[in-house]
Amino acid sequence: MANKDLPVGLNSFDLNTLELNAPLQNTLIGPTEGGISGENRAIVKQIKSYLYFQYQYDENLQSMVDAYNVIAQDYLDWFNAINLPIYTALSGYMLDWVGQGVYGVLRPTLFVGNSSSIIGQIASVSNHGEIATPNVGDGISITKTFGNISSFAVPDGIYQKILTWQFYKGDGFVFSIPWLKRRISRFLYGLSGRDVSAPWTPDISVIFTESTPKPVCTITITNAPQPASYFLGACIDNNILALPFRFSYIVDIV
């Protein structure tokens, strides 16, 4: 029976012809730039909002719903384009947000410099603090530390290299000299934390020496690119890069 409230021609209709029942469109969205292998499956068309059938011919309400759908689609397009997990394509505060929020790694602060301690001669001072020294033994000067240490946050490119070092899975999970050399090569030559094809490692030497309290791993890099090699040494000295803790590390840039 026809519904008298419906416009002429809409007394009967096929739901499958309505846009709201169209199948959801999917496509493979790959990373906008390199750095992480694989592809991400993302939705490129959002499920549209719609009016109840009896209100579809109200121009004002339909205009509002159409505007809402356009804005929602714009948000979806933006999220697909920005590729939040692909940190190699991000910078600034967005990189900080993803590095901390998605990967759990804060942008580190590096401390660079050296310090030395000097102990004075016995009884070289007459007072130790505010209390007069009663004898020679109590007159030993306190230790004085001198040094030139500076601190700074790493730039975006180095922060991306650190993230790649921490989370790159292509080398496996067993520490070895090839594992270490490939990671060093990727840090030195990978742009913005991206991978490098067939890492070139003849310029990277790794030597282990027995010592106490820990064996020493000496990393020697010849023809090292700057400033990446400088930051590599600083990151290892500051214990920022994931390495086996049973060794102490020395980085020698030639």
PEMOGI-V295329 format. One line per field, one symbol per residue. ss: DSSP state (H for helix, E for strand, - for the rest). psi: psi as a letter, one per 30 degrees, with the letter a starting at -180 (. if undefined). burial: b if it has 9 or more other C-alpha atoms within 8 Angstrom, else e. Layout:
ss = ???
psi = ???
burial = ???
This chain:
ss = --------------HHH-HHH----EEEE----------EEEE---------HHH---HHHHHHHHHHHHHHHHHHHHHHHH----HHH--HHHHHHHHHH-------EEEEEEEEEEE-------EE--EE----HHH---EEEEEEEEEEE--HHHHHHHHHHHH---------HHHHHHHHHHHHH-HHH----------EEEEEE-----EEEEEEE------HHHHHHHHHH---------EEEEEEE-
psi = kkjffklkfgfkljfffkefgkkkklljjlkflaeklllkjlkfkljklllkefgfgjeeeeeeeeeeeeeeeeeeeeeeefiefiffgllbeeeeeeeeeefgjljlkkkkalllkkkllkgfkfkjbfkkkfleefgkklkkkkljklklkkleeeeeeeeeeefkfffagkkleeeeeeeeeeeefkkhgllkkikjgfgjkkkkkklkfkkkjkjkklhkkkgeeeeeeeeeeghekjlkffllkkkjk.
burial = eeeeeeeeeebeeeeeeeeeeeeeebeebebeebbeeeeebbebbbeeeebeeebbeeeebbeebeebbeebbeebbebbeebeebbbebbeeebbbbbbeeeeeebeebbeeebeeeebebbbeebbeeeebeebebbbbeeeeeeebeeeebebbbbbbbbbbeeeeeeeeeeeeebbbbbbbbbbebebbbbbeeeeeebbbbeeeeeeebbbbbbbbeebeeebbbbbbbbbbeebbeeeeebbbbbbbe
